[in-house]
Amino acid sequence: MKEGPGHPYSNFIHFAGQKRGGDAIAQKMNGRGGGRTTTGARPRFFRLASAMKVQHLRIRPGVKVDITKLDPADTGDVKGKEAAEERLKANLKRLVELQTVLYAENRRAVLVVLQGMDGSGKDGTVRHVMSGLNPMGVDIIGFKRPTEEELDHDFLWRCHRVCPRRGDITVFNRSHYEDVLVVRVNKVINRAEWLRRYRQINDWERMLTEDGTVIVKCFLHISKGEQRERLEARLHDPLKNWKFEEGDLAVRKQWNAYMGRGGAYEDMLRATSTPYAPWHVIPSDKKWYRNLAVSSLLLATLEGMKLEMPAPVKDWRRVRVE
C-alpha cells in the first residue's frame, strides 16, 4: 500500500517527530486548550524491517479521524490470501526469535491492545498471531462485564493488575477502552466523565511506557455488512454457537453510536492516540489481511526495541559436560 496524499489513510500516518499528542486533544475537547502538554519520555519510533510496512495504519496524534472514510476491506499491496499467509508464516518465525530475546533480556514488556466491534476478529487474531509464541512468556487477558469487586475500584484497576511483567507479552482482548465506549453509548457516564477518562488513560499509558512497557494498540475495523455475516455464522455453525449472545443484536442496533461520525470510536481514537501509545487502524473485513497486519505491527515493534541477549555471567566456552 503506497503512502501519500492520495492514500485513504494518509491523513492518519504518524511520523517520527510528531509532538502534538492525544493529551492535547482530550484537553481541547474538554474546553481546556492551551498550556503545555507533557508527553513523557521521548517515544521510540521503530524501523519497519518486517515483511509488510505498517506506518499507514497508524493514527497521527492530533489529527481528526473520520472513521467512515477508512475502508475496512482494504488490503493494500497484499496480493490475496495465499500471499498473505506465506508472509504471515515468515513473520511468525521471526516473532518467535524476538520473543526469546525479549524474555531473556527481562528488561521491557509488550502490551498488545485489541479493540473492536463484536465479530471484528479479536479471538481470531490471538489464535493466528500469538499461538506460535512460547506460552511461558505470553498472557491473553479477556475483559468481560466488570465484577462487583472491579466496580468497587477505579476503572483502570482491573487492567493495571494484569499488565505484563518484564520479558512478557500480554494481549488485552478488549481492554480499558470499554470504559469509554460501552458506558458512553449506554449513557452510564456523561461527556465530562468520558473526557476525564481519556486524560486518565493517556496518563496511565504514559506511566507504563516510561517504566518499560511498549504498547501496541490495534483497532480492528470491520464493516456493518461483514459483521452481519459473522454474526449469522455464529448462529448457523454449531462450532460457533457458543460465541453468540442475544445482546450482540442489541449492540448492533447501536452501530452508529459506536462507529458513525462523531461516535464513540472516532472520539476515542482521536483523543487517545499519543506519540508513546498510538492507535493503529487494522482493516479487518479480510481475516487474512488482519492477521498479517497485526503480526507485521508486532514484529516491527519488537525489531524497533533493539532487543539484546544478556551477557553470560561468566565465560562458559571451556566448560565441558561429562
BELKALIN-V999982 format. One record per pair of residues at least 24 apart in sequence whose C-alpha atoms are under 6 Angstrom apart, sorted by the first residue. I is the first residue (numbers start at 1). J is the second residue. Records with the same first field share a line. If there is no record, write none. Layout:
I = J, J
//
This chain:
1 = 76, 77
12 = 59, 60
13 = 56, 58, 59, 60
14 = 58, 59, 60
20 = 61, 62
21 = 61, 62, 274, 275
22 = 61, 62, 271, 272, 273, 274
25 = 271
26 = 271
43 = 276
46 = 304
47 = 304
48 = 300
50 = 300
52 = 296
57 = 280, 281
58 = 279, 280
59 = 279, 280
61 = 273, 274
64 = 270
72 = 221, 222, 223, 283, 284, 285
73 = 283, 285
74 = 283
81 = 288
88 = 292
95 = 299
96 = 133
101 = 309
102 = 167
103 = 167
105 = 309, 310
106 = 166, 167
107 = 166
108 = 166, 167, 212, 213
109 = 166, 167, 168, 213
110 = 169, 213, 214, 215
111 = 169, 170, 171, 215
112 = 171, 215, 216, 217
113 = 171, 172, 217, 218
114 = 172, 173, 174, 218
115 = 174, 219
116 = 219, 220
119 = 227
120 = 220, 222
125 = 291
129 = 295
137 = 168
138 = 168, 169, 170
139 = 170
140 = 170, 171
141 = 172, 173
142 = 173
143 = 174
181 = 264
215 = 277
217 = 279
218 = 280
219 = 281, 282
220 = 282, 284
221 = 282, 283, 284
222 = 284, 285
//
